[in-house]
Amino acid sequence: MAEHRTMQRGALLDAARSLLSEGGTEALTFPALAERTGLARSSVYEYFRSRAAVVEELCEVDFPVWAAEVSAAMEGAESAEGKVEAYVRRQLALVGDRRHRAVVAISASELDAGAREKIRAAHGGLIAMIVEALEELGHEQPRMAAMLLQGIVDAAVRRIELGVAEEPAAITEAAVAMALRGVRG
């Protein structure tokens, strides 16, 4: 029985990811989750007490996976500049991933304190790593620079997701170039 519950919970989270990546947080409703998974709406409530609870669990499950991928890419880099480049490239490479799209949709939404805290913790780990690389580059205000650098990444993510203008590869190259020129000051 426990195994069945774990499978159902996994199916619900997967359905939530799809709904979020297709329509943002407005699309994430219990009726939609029930429809996607073939469960009765009352069954959905047995797993999650609210929409916020679904979001919070997704944060708990997906953010660390996403952060770990970025972290691994950075650790593979030889230099501080290489780390900055890996930080930008890896995040942009994950844009097509449903997990990442769900994470972006969640980040953009009104969240309860619990979910916000989980996101902040996962993001904090990434920011700490990039701050370290920026310190290595001799940046005078590495924390502020890290936040601005993340702004470049976020803008590039939105641009890629629009899917209308340039090719994702061109957006990635432009973001990397801006980041590297910017961090060199």
QUIBELLIN-V903193 format. One line per field, one symbol per residue. ss: DSSP state (a for helix, b for strand, c for the rest). A space follows every 10 residues. Layout:
ss=???
This chain:
ss=caaaaaaaaa aaaaaaaaaa aaacaaacca aaaaaaaccc aaaaaaaccc aaaaaaaaaa aaaaaaaaaa aaaaacccca aaaaaaaaaa aaaccccaaa aaaaaaaacc ccaaaaaaaa aaaaaaaaaa aaaaaacccc caaaaaaaaa aaaaaaaaaa aacccccaaa aaaaaaaaaa aaaac
